Amino acid sequence: MSLFRLTPAAVALTAFNIMPAWAQADQPQMEGMDHGDMQMQGGPAPADARDPHAYSGGFTLESGPYVLPGARQLRLADEHYRGGLLIDRLERVYTSEEDSWAYDGQAWFGRDYDRLVLKGEGDIADGELAEASTELLWGHAIAPLWDTQLGVRYDTGHGPDQGWLAFGVQGLAPYWFEVDATAYLGEDGQTAFALETEYELLLTQRLVLQPRMEMNLYGKDDAERMTGKGLADLAAGLRLRYELTRQFAPYVGVEWAKSFGNTADFAREDDDKTEETRWLAGVRFWF
């Protein structure tokens, strides 16, 4: 086999499998070689392979020569109880007619796979609670970024108070969209569906632009509570926050809200607006 030095041009030709005749002559011929006996990676494990989830040597945390006296001291991360509180929106809302306060947050306590979740959302106008929605849910992890939630919801505000059964999912969708989708069954046979989604766009390490959209749908008309069948309302907005710390961030924003269908008709009958632009200033914090 002759010795030769590869020039940059020869290296480029080799990468594209385009080699001059003088180089091809010195290359081993791979055609016709039998690869049938080669052991490739993968396939079933041998019959005597150790269970990858078992403790080495058959030892466990409760038995063997390394057991510590007393209660078990070593615990995995998903065995610990933890809790948290997130106030996603605590804001002053400015419109052409009146100003009000709005809040939206949730608290949870439990383990990684199962936890108790409390959600609350509402509006305060003229120093009184105008409307509020509170949910008590049991969350169970079904994937690393997704939980199912089952529980109850209680509404106060327009018309008589109302209770619901709730079932939904909450998590992080592909491309980092935060999604909270819940279906409801009312005490009088009403049905509803709520969808809320957010996205966080980091302009700098502290300046974050958050698009947010929320919508509500109902299965039938309810004149007492001023909600109509189908898409009832939609709100979409932008919030620009500055994170003084990761746990505390003031923000400003703007939001567009509109009622649709029979919900809009009920609003007109009550001399309420069916569409408005809201200017916002608030704070977001968690711990």
ABEGO torsion letter per residue (X at the ends): XBBBBBBAAAAAAAAAGBBBAAAAAABBBABGBBAAABBBBEEBBBAABBBAABBBGGBBAABEAABBBEBBABBBAAABBBBBBBBABBBBBBBAABBBBBBBBBBBBEBAABBBBBBBBBBBBGGBBABBBBBBBBBBBABAABBBBBEBBBBBEBEBBBBBBBBBBBEBBBGGBBBBBBBBBBAAGBBBBBBBBBBBBBABAABBBBBBBBBBBBABBBAAAGBBBEBABBBBBBBBBBBABAABBBBBBBBBBBBBEAAAAAAAAAGBBABBBBBBBBBBBBX
